[in-house]
Amino acid sequence: MQGQTVSLPSILSGTSSRFLLALIAPIPLCATLVESLESRVSSQEETGLRNIPFLDAGLSLASAGVAVVSALGVSMILDTSSAITAGRNTAFLVGLTLLARSIIGRTATMIPVVWIFCVVFFGYKNPQQPYFWAVLPEEFNNLYAATAAFFSLSAGLAAQILWQPRSHETGEA
């Protein structure tokens, strides 16, 4: 997937935009993370002495951290910036997914897919210029995109610690 692009139609600009295939790399990690966080035995976790929200946040942070560090390693080995971009995008999408999970529970698994579709079809002013909210197609050294990834991940971790997902409140596993 390194450096491979595909032309996809952009509905708002009326043209097609080049989209890096590496931008879909975070989807498996985000989906696996949500499924892991949602596969719990609520009765045992509610009566346990461990602080489950902090342990879950640790798992989420470790997952995003390993993805970012791996991306940096791949970038250095293969001398490509698209791996760094994929690492940043993983942190952004993990944060977005965790935020959504605090509201909609397990359904948040689809948030990265929906975000990527929104970026592909609505995220470009013209074929070379994405809207500011798109974040994913920005270059690896874009300060705005890195800041958005940081705040997205931070907000997602805070939401994970402070608010239990809806599925936990109803007792669903």
C-alpha positions in Angstrom: 0.0 0.0 0.0 3.0 2.3 0.3 2.4 5.3 -1.9 -0.4 3.7 -3.9 -3.3 6.0 -4.7 -6.7 5.5 -6.2 -8.9 8.1 -7.9 -12.3 8.5 -6.1 -15.1 10.9 -6.9 -15.5 14.0 -4.7 -19.1 15.0 -4.5 -18.6 18.5 -3.4 -15.9 19.5 -5.8 -17.4 17.6 -8.7 -14.0 16.1 -9.6 -12.0 13.1 -8.6 -9.3 13.2 -5.9 -6.3 11.0 -5.4 -6.6 9.1 -2.2 -3.8 7.1 -0.6 -4.7 3.5 0.1 -2.6 3.7 3.3 -5.4 6.0 4.8 -7.5 2.9 5.4 -4.8 1.2 7.5 -6.3 2.4 10.8 -9.6 0.6 10.3 -8.6 -2.9 11.6 -6.9 -1.5 14.7 -9.9 0.7 15.6 -12.4 -2.1 15.0 -10.3 -4.6 17.0 -9.9 -2.1 19.8 -13.7 -1.4 20.1 -14.5 -5.1 20.0 -11.9 -5.8 22.7 -13.2 -3.1 24.9 -16.8 -4.2 24.4 -16.1 -7.9 25.1 -16.4 -7.9 28.9 -18.2 -9.6 31.7 -20.0 -6.6 33.2 -21.0 -8.3 36.4 -17.4 -9.2 37.3 -16.0 -5.8 36.3 -18.6 -4.0 38.3 -17.7 -5.9 41.5 -14.0 -6.0 41.0 -11.5 -3.8 42.8 -9.5 -2.7 39.7 -10.2 0.6 38.0 -11.5 -0.7 34.7 -11.9 2.6 32.9 -8.2 3.4 33.5 -7.1 0.0 32.4 -9.3 0.3 29.2 -7.7 3.8 28.6 -4.3 2.2 29.0 -5.1 -0.4 26.4 -6.4 2.2 24.0 -3.3 4.4 24.5 -0.9 1.5 24.2 -2.7 0.4 20.9 -2.4 3.9 19.4 1.1 4.3 20.7 2.3 1.0 19.2 0.7 2.0 15.9 2.4 5.4 15.9 5.8 3.9 16.9 5.5 1.1 14.3 4.6 3.7 11.6 7.7 5.7 12.5 9.8 2.6 12.3 8.3 1.6 8.9 8.9 5.2 7.7 12.6 5.1 8.6 13.1 1.6 7.1 11.3 2.3 3.9 12.1 6.0 3.7 8.4 7.0 3.1 6.3 9.7 4.8 3.0 7.8 4.1 3.7 5.5 7.1 4.0 8.5 9.4 0.7 9.8 8.0 -0.9 6.4 8.7 0.3 6.5 12.3 -1.0 10.0 12.8 -4.3 9.0 11.2 -4.5 6.0 13.5 -4.2 8.2 16.6 -6.9 10.5 15.2 -9.3 7.7 14.3 -8.8 5.9 17.6 -9.6 9.1 19.5 -12.7 9.7 17.3 -13.8 6.1 17.8 -13.4 6.3 21.6 -15.4 9.5 21.7 -18.2 7.9 19.7 -18.0 4.7 21.8 -18.8 6.7 24.9 -22.1 7.7 23.3 -23.1 4.9 21.0 -21.2 1.9 22.4 -20.2 -1.0 20.1 -21.6 0.7 17.0 -18.6 3.0 17.2 -16.7 0.3 15.3 -18.0 1.9 12.1 -16.9 5.4 12.9 -13.5 5.2 11.1 -15.1 3.8 8.0 -17.8 6.5 8.0 -15.2 9.2 8.5 -13.0 7.9 5.6 -16.1 7.8 3.3 -17.0 11.4 4.3 -13.4 12.5 3.6 -13.3 10.7 0.3 -16.7 11.9 -1.0 -17.1 15.3 0.7 -13.6 16.3 2.1 -12.0 18.1 -0.9 -12.4 21.6 -2.2 -10.6 20.6 -5.3 -8.5 17.5 -6.2 -5.4 18.8 -4.4 -6.9 20.6 -1.5 -8.8 18.9 1.3 -11.1 20.8 3.7 -9.6 21.5 7.1 -11.9 19.0 8.9 -10.8 16.1 6.7 -7.4 15.7 8.5 -6.6 12.3 7.0 -5.3 13.4 3.6 -3.0 16.1 5.0 0.8 15.7 4.6 2.7 14.0 7.4 4.3 17.3 8.5 1.0 19.2 8.7 0.9 20.8 12.2 -2.9 21.2 12.1 -3.4 17.5 11.4 -1.0 16.4 14.1 -2.7 18.7 16.6 -6.1 17.4 15.6 -4.8 13.8 16.1 -3.4 14.7 19.6 -6.7 16.4 20.7 -8.8 13.6 19.2 -6.9 10.9 21.1 -6.8 12.9 24.3 -10.5 13.6 24.2 -11.3 10.0 23.3 -9.2 8.8 26.3 -10.9 11.3 28.6 -14.3 10.2 27.4 -13.4 6.6 27.9 -12.3 7.3 31.5 -15.2 9.6 32.4 -18.2 8.1 30.7 -19.1 4.5 30.4 -20.5 3.4 27.0 -24.2 3.0 26.7 -24.0 -0.8 26.4 -22.5 -0.9 30.0 -25.3 1.1 31.5 -27.9 -1.3 30.2 -25.9 -4.4 31.2 -25.3 -5.7 27.7 -22.1 -7.5 27.0 
